[in-house]
Amino acid sequence: MNLNRGRIWLGGLVGGVVWNAWSYFIYTRLVPHYEAAMERGIFLRAPRYSLFPVMWIALVFVLSILLAHLYVWLRPTLGPGPMTAFKVGALVGFFAGFPGNFAQASFTTASRCLPLGWMLDLWAGAILATVVAGWLYKE
């Protein structure tokens, strides 16, 4: 199979921009919950890793590029198109976002809105990034 690696990378990078925009949207909705958790001493006021925001953005780009690759690798089996991209993004997003955040919602004393938001960030973000990558991919 001859893959268009340039289009895979383009889709992954553009998907990363879309996912990071989604992630920022989710973050802005969670700010009051973060502030409440910090006031109660549940969350630190500053991250343990000073470069966490930069690392998170980079990680989302890496995941988006990997999702673009996965979509292209599965096209021959599942067929090209938005439904395949949606399935790949939904499956990976579920694996990334649901189990850990379900546990957080069950056991943390912080607002359950936080793990819900984190789950939506990962799950919907993976779907958005993969659909964008699939839309941009050309043989």
N, C-alpha and C positions, 0 to 999 in steps of 0.2 A: 504494500500500500504506500502510495506517495502522499505524504502529508505536507500541507502548506504551513510550514513552521512560522513564517512571518505573520500569517493571519491568526495562528494560535496565540502567539505572543500579543498581537494587537488586541484580540478579543479578551485575553486575560488581563491586559493592562486597562482597557476601557471598562471591563467588568469590575476591576479593582477600584476604579474611580467611582463607579455607580455604587458598589458595596460600601465604600468609605463614606459616601454621601448619605446612604441609608443608615450606616452606623452612627454618624453624627446626628442625624434626625432622631434616632432612638435615644442617644445620649442626652440630647436637649430635653426630651420628655422625662428622663429619669433624674435630672439634676435635683429636684426637690427631695427625692427619695435618698439620693446620695448624701445630701446635706443633713437630712434627719438621721441617717445611719452614722454620720460623723459626729453629730451632736451627742448621740447616745454612746459613743465610743466603740461602736461595732466596726466601723471602717476607719482606716488611717486617714489623716488629713492630706498626706502626700504618699504617692506610691513608693514601695520599697525599691523599685527600679526607676531611677530618675528619668530615664528615657522611655518609659512605658508608652506614652502616646505615640512616639515615633515608631517604636517596635510594633505596636498594634497596627498602625497603618501599613507598615512593611509586611507584617504577617498576613493581612487581608489581601494585599497584592499577590503574595506568594500563593495563598490559597486560591485566588481567582485564576492565576496562571495554571495551577494544577487542575482546577476544575475545567478549564478550557481544553487542556490535554485529555482529560478523562472523557469529556463530551466527544471529542474527535475520535478517540480510540473506540468508543461505543457506537458511533454512527453506523458502521457496517452491520452491526448486530441489531440495533434498535431502530435504525433508519434515521436519516437527517431530519432536522426540523425542530420547531419550538417545543413540541411535546417531549421529545427525547431530552432536550436541554433542561426542561422543567423537571423531568424525572431524575436526571443526574443531580441537579441542584437540590431537589427536595430530599433525595436519599442521603446525600453527603451532609446537607444542612441538618437533617434530623439526627444523624450520628453525632455531629459536632455540637448541636444545640440542645437537644432534649434531655438525655440522661443526666448529665451533670447539673443542669439547671433545675430539673425535677428534684434532684437530691437537695440542692440549695433551697428551693422553695419549701421542702419538707422539714429541713433542720435548722435553717438560719433564723435568727430573731429579727433580722432586717425585714423590711417590707417585701412581700411576695412580688411586688411590681418589679423589683430589680431582677430576679431570675427570669421573670416573664419577658422583660425587655431584652435581657442578654440572649434568651432563647430566640426571640423574634429577630434580633440582630443577626445571629448566626444562620438561622433557618431561612428566613426570607432573603438575607444578604447572599447566601449561596445560590438560591434560586435566581435572583436578579442577575448576579454575575455570570452564571452559566447561560441563561437565556440571552444575555447581551453577547457573550462570547460566541454562542451558536448562531446568532443573527449575523455577526460579522465574519464568520468563517466561510471561506470559499475554497473549493478544491484547487 
